Amino acid sequence: MGGPSLDPIGSRWLQVWGLDLKRFAEDREARNEASYRPTRLNTRSVATSLEPTEFLSQFWSLCEPSSSSRFEKLDRYLLRLTLEDVFLGVSGKKVEHDPATFRSNVSAMLSQVVASTLGLSEWLDFLTRRIDPNDPIVLEEARKTDRLDHPRHHLQVISRAFLLLRISTGACSILLKEAGVSKPDLRFWWSEFGENRGLWETSGEPAEFIDMWSDIDEAIDSLRTLRESVAVADRTSVRWYRDRSYPISVLGGCERIALWGLGL
């Protein structure tokens, strides 16, 4: 009684990840400001072409679907952050202040849900940051609250919107399953939707929506190749758009995330 509890965790998530209505309204105002106010009358810093390339690559890597999970990579990172917040809420200590106890607690949890010893070891090392210790750029940017004139402000807004859409897509997927709505039932919507967005030719939709990941994988690889083959001094915006206009257009088609994210 009166000790640490889990109550603050939900509140902290709402605040840190921008899932509260106040932050949502502020991001909306920021988008309006950036869209309708003059932005080039005064000198301001801008992101280099390398920064959006890295952001795009990591953004899409979090959306890679599998047959068992539509957001497996993103959800793994979110689980890790959640467990760290739970540990803080229960123990009153940050993980870095008592890593041994945190690892012991996570190991006990995993032993109840992971059957394979090898799988348990891999999960344990990931969740305790012994492997892949850094959070993706998207999650890092979502935490930040820089001013509108900051060169990465738009990435922060995009990141928070992305997390909101992950939650809403998951909620819609659950609703569709509980209502017994299947992919054929919604063909009247998704068939025309995909054609209009240029995701497939008429009557040429993929057998499974997750098959559309192959286009994304090729686009990410194309940007990675450009980044690795071009000297830093030559990584200009004009070079980026001229040499990789098609991959960039593919990576701008986030509608496909909604299609496979709904579990159709």
C-alpha positions, 0 to 999 in steps of 0.5 A, spaced: 500 500 500 502 506 498 508 503 494 510 504 487 504 501 482 503 501 475 498 506 474 503 512 472 505 507 466 499 508 461 499 516 463 507 516 461 506 512 455 500 517 453 505 523 454 511 521 451 509 517 445 504 523 443 498 519 444 494 524 448 489 529 445 493 535 447 499 533 443 495 531 437 492 538 437 499 541 438 502 536 432 496 538 428 497 546 429 504 545 427 502 541 421 498 547 419 503 552 421 508 548 416 503 548 410 500 555 410 505 559 413 511 562 409 517 558 411 523 560 407 523 568 408 528 567 414 534 562 414 533 556 417 537 549 418 534 543 414 535 536 414 540 533 409 538 528 404 542 523 408 537 524 414 530 522 411 534 516 407 535 513 414 529 515 417 525 512 411 529 505 411 528 505 419 520 507 418 519 501 413 523 496 417 518 497 422 512 495 418 515 489 415 509 484 415 510 476 416 505 471 416 504 471 424 504 478 425 503 485 421 508 489 425 512 484 428 519 488 429 515 495 431 511 491 437 518 487 439 521 494 441 514 497 444 514 491 448 521 492 450 519 499 452 513 497 456 517 492 460 522 497 462 516 502 464 513 496 468 519 495 472 520 502 473 512 503 476 513 496 480 520 497 483 521 505 483 527 504 479 530 505 472 532 498 469 540 501 468 540 502 476 538 494 477 539 491 471 540 484 474 533 484 477 530 486 471 533 481 467 531 476 472 524 478 472 524 478 464 527 471 464 521 469 469 516 472 464 519 469 458 519 462 461 512 462 462 510 464 454 516 461 450 517 454 449 524 454 446 530 455 450 534 458 444 528 462 443 528 464 450 535 466 450 534 470 444 528 474 447 531 475 453 538 478 450 533 483 446 529 485 451 534 486 456 538 490 450 544 485 450 543 485 443 540 491 438 540 495 444 538 502 441 531 504 439 529 505 432 529 513 430 522 513 429 521 511 437 526 516 438 523 522 434 516 520 437 519 522 444 522 529 442 518 536 442 522 540 439 520 547 436 517 548 429 523 551 426 527 545 428 530 541 422 527 534 424 520 537 427 517 534 421 520 527 423 517 527 430 510 529 428 510 523 423 513 518 428 507 520 433 502 519 427 505 513 425 504 510 433 497 513 433 496 509 426 499 503 429 494 503 435 488 505 430 490 499 425 490 494 430 484 496 433 480 496 427 483 489 425 480 486 432 474 489 430 473 486 423 475 479 426 470 480 432 465 482 427 466 476 422 468 480 416 473 477 411 477 480 406 472 478 400 467 481 404 471 488 403 473 487 396 468 492 394 473 497 398 480 494 397 480 492 390 478 499 387 483 503 393 489 499 391 488 500 383 487 508 385 493 508 389 497 505 383 499 499 388 496 494 382 493 493 375 486 492 374 484 485 377 492 484 378 492 484 386 497 480 390 494 473 393 496 476 399 497 483 401 504 482 405 506 480 398 507 487 397 513 488 401 517 485 396 517 492 392 518 496 399 524 491 400 527 493 393 526 500 394 530 500 401 535 496 398 536 501 392 536 507 397 541 503 401 546 502 395 546 510 393 548 512 400 553 507 400 556 508 393 556 516 393 561 520 397 558 524 403 559 531 399 555 528 393 549 526 397 545 532 395 537 533 395 537 533 387 542 527 386 537 523 391 531 525 387 534 524 380 537 517 381 532 514 386 525 517 384 522 511 383 524 508 390 522 514 393 515 514 390 514 507 392 516 508 399 511 514 399 505 509 398 504 508 406 497 505 404 499 498 403 501 498 410 494 499 412 492 493 407 496 488 410 496 492 417 488 490 417 490 483 417 486 482 410 
